Amino acid sequence: MAERPASRESRGRNRVVPAVVLATVVAVGAVGAVAVARHSHDASDPRATAAPSVHTAKVVRRDLSNSQTVAGQLGFGPVRDLKGTGTGTLTKLPSNGATTVRGKALYRVDDRPVPVFYGGTPFFRDLRKVGLVGNDVTVLRNNLVALGYDVGFEGTAQRSAGQPQGTTFTASLAAALKRWQQDVGLKPTGELKAGDAVVLSGPVRVNSVKAQTGDPVAEDILSYVSPKKVITVPVNAQQVSAIKPGDTVTIVLPGGEFPGTVSGIARTAQNDSAQPDAQPGSGDDSSSKTNVTVLPKRASDVASLDEADVQVEFVSEIHKNVLTVPVGALVALSGGGFVVQRPGGELVRVQTGMFATGLVEVSGKGVAEGLTVVVAS
């Protein structure tokens, strides 16, 4: 007699199984029922139905993980524009692909070098009067210190709201500025005018030069990107919650697989224009993507490539050193739960854990590594 389907109540007492797995289990349950029923039918009975073919597998101990693989793009990250400041004419420009160096000229104006400093505040005013206070002074001081110049007493103080924040422009700082100007070929005035140096957040790579020599400096000069190669991966907004900065990922390139790390996740999602059928308010946000940034752990793994289409595998969950069988070894019980069947017909009850890549985690009395079980084919 065929077993009755499990009731809603009995199903509710068991682990929830994905729909695709349920379909497999129902089919496997039918195989198990037929395999057991074979012993109660006469082989000569013309009404008897031949049992589906089966094969066996062993219970194996392994690491089991759930993952998603998403297409991404290897490159240098977002492109940003640089506009010049001050007055004068551009007389020399960098080449595409050039990388900035602190204290070295990025371009020249009226044949004088315009060096690069790193910091968070641009030089928005002339720094010439001792006693000026501001974050732009802090940028100047920090860069001269990084370049090895003695700037004297720091001159930094906490000020109340409404008062200028940052470092004080001291006589010692002006003297250090003068020494640096002389070293790099600038007129050693001990004063810094807006436009005498470019302030960037950190080292950058010139992506493309937009201006030409002879153009005024106060125009768009160039675009730049990060000097480090990164992988930008647009992930479905529904799935990005399983990804965290610092997660280890696998980068799949034509030359092999390499480790990487999630370095950042965009705070906003963007609609994928490649999904024109998605309707606002429809409840289907499959076209909504969030950019995840991945860094290769070893720069040498991508040294030969500037741009490439890649695949990135994100692992959302992992169970280590667990017993597993193929999903096709599960037999559903009418009263709820699952068993596996041994070649001799013995049924062994199992508790299921993670499902992944056609395998399922199992445990229970009598379940051990190396145990042979029947798998439907």
N, C-alpha and C positions, 0 to 999 in steps of 0.2 A: 504494500500500500504506500502510495506516495505521501511524503510528509506534508502536513499543512504549513502554509507560510506563517512565520512568526507574527504574533499579534502586535499592535501598536505599543501596548504596554510593555511586552517583553523586549521589543526592539529598543525601547527607551532606556532599558536598564543596561544596555551594552554600549560599547564605544561607537561613536559616530564614525562611519566609514564613507569616504568620498563616493559619489554616484558611480564613477567609472569602476571603482573597486567593487561596489555592490553588484554591478552587472556581472563581473567576473565571478564573485562568490556564488551568486545564484546558479550560474552555469556549473561551477565546481560542485556545489551541493547536489545538483542533479546527477553528476558523475558519481559522487560518493554514494548516493542512494541506489543508483543502478548497480554499482560495484557490490554493495552489500546484498542487494536483492538477487543477484545472480545465483546465490546459494539456495534460494527457495524456489527456483524454477527448474523444470526438467529441460535439459539441453535439447531434447527432441521435440519440445512443444513448439509448434510452428508460430504460436503467438509471441514467443519470447523474442525480445529485441537485443541485438548484440550491443554489448557495452562499448562506450567510446574508448578509443585507445588511450592508454595512460603511460607515463614514464615516472621515474623516481628521481628524487634529489635528496641531498643530505642537509641537515640543519648546520648552518655555518655561523661562526662567530666573526663579526666584523663591525666596522663603523658604518652607521647609516645616517644619511643626511638628506634634507630637502633643499633644493636649490632652484634658482631661476637664472637662465642665461639670456642676456640682453645685448643687442647690437650697440656699439659705441663708435666713437671717432677719436683716433689718436691725433693729437696736434699740440699746439702751444696755448690752448685756452682762449678766453675772450679777448677780442681785439679792442684796444682803447686808442684814442687820439691824443696827440700832444700839440698844443698850440703855444707858440712863442710869446714872450712878453718883452716889454721894453721897446726901444727904438733901434733902428739900424737896418742893415742889409745882410742877408744870408750870403756868406762867401764860401762856405764849405759844409757839406752834408754827409751823414754817415751812409754806409752801404746797407742794403737789405741783409738781415741776418746778423748784423753786428750786435754785440752784447755790451751793455753799459758797465763802467767801472767807476766806483766812488772816486771823486776828485779828478777824473779824466774828462776831457772835452767830449761832448756829444756832437756839437756842431760849432761853427764859427760865425760871428757877427762882426762886420767891419774888420775882418781879419783878426779878431781877438777870440780866444777860446771861451766857450761857455761850458764849464764843467758840470758834472752831475753830483748832487748830494741826495741822500736818502732820508726821508722823514715824512711826517704827516701834515705839515703846514708849509705852503709855498712862501717864497720871499715876496710879500705883497707891498713892501715899503722899503725905503732906503734905511740901512742900518749904519748910522754914522755918529749918533749922539750917545755918549756914555750915559747910562742910566735908563735907557729904553728897556722896557720889559715886554716879553711876549713869547709865544710858542715858536715863532720864527727865529728868535734868538736862540732858543733851545736847540732847534735844528742845526743852526750854524755851529754852536758849541759842540754838540754830539759828533758832528762830522769831522771837525778839526781834531777832536780827541781820537776818533777812529783812525785818522790819518797820521797820528803820532805827534801832534803839536801840543805843547804845554799851554793851557788856557788859563792857568791860575785858579783862584777860588771860584767855586761853582756859581755862587750868586743866585741860588734858587730859593724861593720862599713861598710858603703857602699864603694866599691872599683871600680875603673875604669876597663874597659874591659881588659882582659889579666892578671889581678891580682887575687889572690885567693879570693874566696867569702866565707862568713860564719863567724863563731865565732872564737875568739882568745883563745887559750889554755893558761889560766892564772894560777898563783900560787894558787889563791883561788879555781879555778876549780880542780886543781890537789889535793888540800887538801880535797875537798869534795869527789873526787874519792877515795882517800885513806880511808876515813871513811866508804864509801859504801863497799869497798872491804873487810874491816874487818868485817862488819856486815853480809856479805853473805858467809863468809868462804874462801875468796880468800886471797892470800898474799898481805898485804897492802903496795903496792909500790908507789901508786900515779901515776902509769903509766898503760896504757892500750895497750896491744898487739893485733894485728889482730888475730882473733880467740878466744879472751877472752870472747866475747859476740856475740850473734846472733842478727842482726838487721832485723826486719820484718816490713811491712807497718802498721800492726795493729794486734790485737788478732787473732789467728788462731786456728783451730781444727786439730789435727793430724789425717790424713786420713789412712795412712799405713806406717809402719816402714820398710824400705828397708835394712838397715844395721843390723849387728849383733855385739854384744859385742866382742871385740878383733879386729875388723876391724879398719883400719886407718881412722882418722877423715876426711881427705880430699877426701871424696867419697860422693856419694848420700846417705844421711842419712834417709830421710823420705819424704813423700808427705803430703801436707796439704790443707785444704779448709777453707772457711769462717766459723766462729762459728755460724753464723746466717743461719737459714734455708731459702732458696730462691726457687723460682719456675722459671725454665727456659722454655720459651715458644717459639718454632720456628714458626714465623708468615710469611705468604707469603709476599714477598718483595713488591708486589703491594698494600697490605693492611696495611703495617706497617706505612705508612705516616699518617694514622688517629690516631696513638697512640703517646702519649707524656709522658715524665717523669713527675711523679706527678699525673697522671690520676688514679682515683679510679676504681677498678675492683672487680668482684665477683669471688671467688675461690670456686669451687665445688668439695668437697671431699665425700667419702662414708658416713662420719658422718654428713654432712650438708653443708651449704653454709656460707662462711666467707668473710669479706672484705679484700682487699689487695690494694697495691699501686705499680704502675710502677716505679721501681727505676733506670732502665737503659735500653738503646737500643744499641745493637751492631752496630758498624760503618760499618761493612762489612757483605755481604750476602754470604751464603754458599749454594752450590747445594745439594739438597736432593737426596742421593743415592737410596732412596726408589722409585724414579721416573725415571727408566732407559729409558723410552721412550722419554723423553724430549731431543730434538736435539738442539745443540748450533746454534744460529742464526735463529731459527725457529720463534722467536717472542713470544714463549710461555715460560714465566718465572715462571709458576706455581710451578716448582720444586725448585725455589730459595727461601731460607728461611733466615730470620733475627732473631736472638735470642733476645727476650725481657725478661728482668729480673723483676720478681714481688716479693715483700716482703709482707708476711701476716702482717696486721696491729696489730694483737695480737699474740705474740709468743705462748701463751697458746692454740691457736686454732690448732696448729700442733705439740704440745709438745709430743704427743704419737707416732709420725711417724718420721722416719729418711729418708725414701724414699717412694714415692707413685706416681702413675699416677693420674693426676688431670685434670680438665677442668677449663679454665679461660675465663670469659665473659668480653670482652672489649666493652664499650659503646662509639660509635663514634659520636652520635648526640642525643640530647634529646629536646623535646618540652614539656614544662610543662603546665598543666592545660588547655588543648585544647579540643575542641569538636571532638568526633570520632564516626564513624560508621563502620560496617564490609565492607570490599572492595566489597562484593557481593551486597551491597545496591546501588552502583553507576550505573547509566544508561548513556551511551554515546549518545550525540546529534550529528546528522548528520552535523550540522553547527559548531561543535566544543564545547568543554566543557562537563559538567556533570550535571545531576540532580539526586535527590532521589525521590522516589515515595511513597506517603502516601497510607494507606490501601484503601481509597476511590477513588484512581486514580489520585489525585492532584500531579503534578510534582513541586518540589522545586529546583531551580537552586542552585548549590553549587560551591564554590571554594575549590580545593583540596590542601592539604599541604603534610606533611610527610606520607609515607606509611611504615608500620612496623607491623610484626607479624599478618598479615591478617586484619589489621585495617588501616583506612585512616583518616587523619585530615581534617575536613570540616568546612567551614564558609559561611556566606551569609545571606541575608535577609530572615527571617522566619525560620532560623536554630537555634534551641534552645535545651538546655538540656532537655531530656525527650520526645522529639518529636519521634513519632512512624513512622518507615519507613519499606518498603517491602524489603526483602532480598531473592535473588534467592537461591534455594536449589537444 
